Amino acid sequence: EANMLFGLINKLYQQTSIIITSNKGFEEWREFLGDPVITSAMLDRLMYKCELFNITADSYRLKHR
């Protein structure tokens, strides 16, 4: 799956905007994607000319269950 996600991000890189949400920090991506080389390349492309929003508030979805 990491290879497929990297392929998609690589194809869209510098052609369109990409929005990704995650409850994992970047340092945890290597672990759950399973390949540190692909993860580093993917994060490199995602973080080039990007805006990061780190939302630390309680989850709206969980709050209104």
Order of alpha helices (4+ residues) and beta strands (2+ residues): alpha-alpha-alpha-alpha
